[in-house]
């Protein structure tokens, strides 16, 4: 079957199975989808820190601002997110990046000595931390660091697969929890276990759906009113549950996504690497039928940067500024769950900080706080989570200053070179003029030679 024919069949199957607006939720009493369709979102905008009327100080001359900007549908105020991580054999391949930051980029051992064969043979990775699986885990950690445990629970499902019907191809590594340390340990567990087996996407989506619904067979407790999201990462094609039929596996994976959508579960899919992107119909359709987002990640090393831009908040625009000084925040970091943080330049004395947000449906909101900034005042009291975000912003601030210094030096060097070129051109023209004049004098002297 040709690739185009395969894609058309899958698309037709997905279109036939996709839920329409007239369908009701499958679970009795679950009116989430109906409420979402009928009621427009309400923009929730708040400033958590600094408190209105507070007196603060900081040697950086900036205030740390945090809060939340979120489009609320009905009773939605919380998030339940399941990371679905592909741990099949192919995720052992090098990602092309120094994921673990040890200064060495992992590669296939001996590949450079085998020429073309080295790129296709199953050679071991010289640094397994720099594998595609390592990049998946690093991406999950980046996203986890941007979430607020007060409003968000996170779980992990890993999947691969084999021909043993008695062994589950997907596993709930961590049930939904607000204890992000447990999630970190779950990611460590996946890394230590390493890649193995084939790719059963059907089992993965099914198990993630069970956990989000909190059914009797789930390890997670049910939570009403939460936005349910599956973050589905894969670097391949569905090779199971039927070993000999990729088409049937693809259809079943899409059908599982349709089932998840009927329970108002959104699936964001990430196709990682060349194999996943060679025929991305399945992951594209899984996202489409569940109102999720499909993201192609051709280079696994880019996963961390990709996950920094993930969002579930339905916020289109977010601005933070000091109205008194008429200065915008140097850095604004909107997090996926609607929480945000920023560094705002301050004047000595009273300052008014304003936050503006606009949701994807056009709803706008503004919030203000007034604070006094004094050089000798105490620094803001921040929770460990907010302190980590502030440190992250300060690191970005430092990098930005370093970049500016490099740019300034480059500009200065360019100005010096430009002045040097002008001076060289001037001297060249003067020299050429002097030579021309000397030649003219010599010619005149020759014409006036008395010996002629």
N, C-alpha and C positions, 0 to 999 in steps of 0.2 A: 504494500500500500504506500503511495507517495505521501510525502509530508503534508502537502496541501490538502490531499484527500482526508488524511487523518485529522487535520485541524478542522476541516469543515464538519466532519462527523461529530467531533467533540463539541463544537460550537452549537450545532443543531441539538445535540442531546442536552446541553446546558440550557439553551433557550426554552426547550420544552419543559425542563424540570424547574426552571427559575420561578420563584414565588412572585405573584402579582400583587398589586395593592389591594385587591379584593379578598385575598386570602386572609384567614384568621390565624392567630397563633395556634400551634398544635397543642400546647399545654393548657389545660382548662384553667380559666381565671387569669391567664397571663395576657394582659392587654397592653403590653409595652409597645409593640409595633403600632397598634392603633393609636395610642396616645401620642407617639412620636409623629405620626402622620397628621393628626388633627390639630395639635397644639403647637404654636410656634415656640422657639426656644426663648428662655429668659436669660439675659446676660448677668452673670454673677461676677462682680468685681470688688475686690477688697485689698487693703494694704495691711499686712501683718506687722511689718517692722520697717521703719521706726514708728513708735506710738505717737499719736497726735499730742503735741505739747511737750514732748520730751526734749531734754538737753543732752547732746552727744558731742563727742570729739573723736578725731582719728588723724594720725600723722599723715595719712595719704591725702587729706583734704577732701575725702569723698565719703558719702553715706551709703551704707548697704541697705537697699530697699527690697523687700520681698512681699509677696501676696499671692492672690489667685485671680485668674481671669478664665471664666468657663461658661460656655453656653449650656444651660440646663434645660433638659426636656422633662417636663413633669416632675417626678420625684427623683430623677437621676441626680445623685450627688457623690456617688462613689464609683470606683473602677475595680473590676476583677480581670486580671491579665494572665494568660498562660503562655509562657515561652514554649514553643514546640521546636525541639532541636534535632536536626538530622545527624545521626551518629553512624551512618552506613560506612562501608569500607572506603569509599572515595573521599570522605572527609579527612583522611590521613594525608592527602596531597598537600604540598607546600602552598601557603597562601600568597607568597611573594612579599611578605612584610615581616618586620621584626616585632611580632605580636607581644612577646614577653619582655621586650626592651632590654635584652642582654647584649645588644650590639652586634649580633650575628643573625643573618636572615637564613632560615632553614631552606634546604634544597634537597633534591633526591641524591642520595649518596652514590657517587660514581657516575652520575648522569653525564658529566662533561667529558668523560672518557669514552662514552658509548655513542656519541654523536646523536643522530636522530632517534635511535633505539632508546636512548636514555629518557626521552620524554614520554614514552609509552609503556615501558617496562614497570612492573610494580616494585620499584626500588624503595628502600626505607627512607623516611624523612630524616635529615640530619638534625633537626630540632623540632620535635613533635609539637612544642608549644606554638610554633609558627605555622601550624597546619590550618586547613579550612575549619576544622572543628575548633581549633584554638581561636580563630577569628570569630566564629559564631559565639563562643563563650565570652570573648572580649566585648562583642557588640551588646550582648545581653547585660553585661556588667555596666556598660555605659548607660543604657536605658534605665537600669535599676537605680543607678545613682541619681537620676533625674526625677524619680517618683517620690511621692509623699506617702509614707506608711500610714498616716492618719486617715487618708481617704482611699488608699489603693492596697489591694491584696495581689500578690504575685505567686504563681505556681509554675512548675516545670514538668513538661512531658518530653521524654526522649523517644526516638523511634529509629529502627533499622529494619531487620526482618530476616527470617530464614524459612526453610521448608518444614520445620518442626511445628506442627499444628498445636502441640501442647504448650509451647513456649510463647507467651505474648510478645508481639512485635513492637508494642509501645508500652512504656512504663511511666507511671506517675512518680517522678523522682522527688518532687516537693508538692504537697497539697497547698491550695491557696492560703496564703498567710501574710500578715502585716509585719512579721519578723523577718526583715530582709537578710539578716545574718544566716537564717536557715536557707534562703535562696542562694546566697553566696556559697554555702557548703554544698548545696545540691549541684551547682555548677562545677565545683571542685570534684565532686564524685563522678560526674560525666566525663571530665577531663582524664581522671585517673583510670577509668574503665576503658576509655579510648574507642576508636572506630571499629565496627564489626558488622558484617552482614549486608543485606540488600535494603530496598527502600519501600516500606509499606506506609504510604500516605493515608490510606483508608483507615487503618488502625489508629494512626496518630490523631487525625481530626476527630474520630469517634471518641477516643479517650479524653481529649481536651474538652469536647462538648459535655461529656459526662461530668467532668470535674467542675465546669462552669455552672452546670445546672444543679449540682449538689444532689444527685440522685442517690438511691440506697447503695448502689455499687461504687459510689465516689468516695475518695478520701477527704474531699473538701466539703465544708458546710455550705448550705445554700444561703445566699444573701439576696434578698429582694431589692429591686431598684438600682442595682449596680449596672454600669455599662460593661458588657462582657466582650472581651477582645482576645483573639488568638493571634499571636505573633509567630507565623509559620516560616521556618527557615529550612531550605533544602538546596543541595547542590546537584541534584540528579532528576531522574524520571521515576514514575511509579512502577516498580518491577514486581510488586506483590499487591494483593494476596494470591493472584494467579500468575505463576512463573512464566507461562507461555503466552500471555495475552496482555500486552501493554495497553491496547485499546480498552479492554474491559476494566483494567485497573484504573485507567484515566476516568472512565465514566463513573465508576464507583466513588472515586475521590471527589469528583464534582458533586455527585449526589449527596455525599456526606456534608459538603459545604452548604448545599441547599437546605438540608435538614438543620444544620446549625443556624442558618439565617432565619428559619421559622421560629427559633427561640430567641431571635434578636441578638445573635452572636455575630460579631464582625470578625472577618479573617483578613489580616494584613499579611501578604505573602512576599517573601524575599527569595528570588531565584539567584543563586550564587554560582558564578563561574560559567565556563563555556558549555558544559554538558546541560546544565539546567536551562540555559538560554538558547540551546540549539532547537528546542521544541517546548516553548513555555506556555502552551495552550492551557494545560491543567492548572498551573498556579495563577495564570491570568483569570481564568474562569472562576476558580475558587474565590478569588477576591471580588470579582464582579458580582456574583450571585449573592454575596453576603454584604454588599455595600462597603467592602474593604478597599485597601490600596495595594496594588501590585508594584513592587520595586525591583527592577533589574540591577544586580550587583555583579558586573562582569569580573571585577577584580576582588577576591575575598578580602584583600587588605583594606578595602574601602568600607567595610561593614561598620567599623566604629564611627566613622564620619556620618554614614547613612543613619545610624541609630540616634545620632544627636539631633536629627531633624524630624524624628517621629513625633506625631501629635494626635491626641484624641479629644482635644478641647474645643474644636470647632471655632477657634479664634484665628481670624485672618490677619489682624494688625494689632500690635502692642507697642505703645510708646511710653517712656518714662522720662520726665524732665524736671529740672529745677526752674519753676516759673519766676522766682525772684531773680536768679542769675541769668535767666533765659538761655540755659544750657541743657542740652539733651544728655541722657545717660551715655557714658562711654561704652558700656556693655549692657545689653539686656538679654537674658537667657530665659526664653519661655520653655517650660518643661512639658512633657507629653500630657500630663494629667491636669494642666491648667495652672499649676503653680509657676511662679516666675521669680527671678532675682535680677538685681541691677546695681551698678555702681554709679552714683550721681555726684557730680562736682558740687561743692558747697561754698557759700560765702560765710564769712564770720558774721554771726548774728542770726536773725530770724530768716528762715527759708521756707518756701511753700513748694512741696513736692507734689507733682500731678502725674497720675497714671491714666492713660487713655487706651481703651480696647474697642475693637470692632469684630463682631462675629461674622461667620461666613454668610449669614442671611441678611447682613447689613445693620443689625442692631448695634448701637454704640453706647458707651458708658464712660464716665470719668469719676475719679476719686482723688481727694486731696488730703494731705496732712501737713501741719505746720510744725517745724522743729527748729530749735536753736542750736547752732553749731559753734562750739567754743574750743579753742586749741587745747586747753587743759582739762576739758570735761572727760568723764569716763566714756570708754568705748561702749558700743551697743552690746547688750546681753543677748547672746544667740544660742539656740539649741545646737547640739552636735550636727544635726542635719543642715541647718542654716549656716553654721560655721564652715562646714565643708563646701557649701555653695559659694560662700564669700571667698574662701581661699582659692577656689577654682577661678573666680572672677579676677582676683588679684594676680593670679598667674597669667591670665590673659592680658591684664593691664601691663604687667612687666614685659611680656612678649611683644606687646604693641609698642611700648616705649623703646625696646631694643630695635624693633623694626623701623621705627621712626628715626632713631639715631643712625641706623644704616642708610636710610633714605636721605637724611640730611647730609651725611658724609658723602654719599654718592652725588648729591646735588652740588655740594661744595667742590668735590673733585671735578665734576663736569664743568662748573663755573671756572675753575682754575684752568682746566684744559681749553675752555672756550677763550679765556683771556690770553692764554699762551698762543692759541691759534691766531688770534687777532694781532698779537705782537709779532708773531712770525710773519704773518702776511704783510704787516706794515714794514718790518725790516726787509722783507724780501723785495717789496716794491721800491723801498729807498735804495736798496743795493742795486736793483735793476736800473733805477733811474740814474744812479751814480755811474754805473757801467756805461749806460747809454750816453751820458754826458761826457765821460772820458773818451769814448769812441769818437764823439763829435769833435772834441778838442784835438784828438790825434789826427782826424781827417783834415781839420782846418790847418793844423801845423804842417801836415804833408803838402797841402795846397800852397802854403806860403814858403816852402823851402827855397832859400836863395840860390842854392846850388843848381836849381833846375834851369 
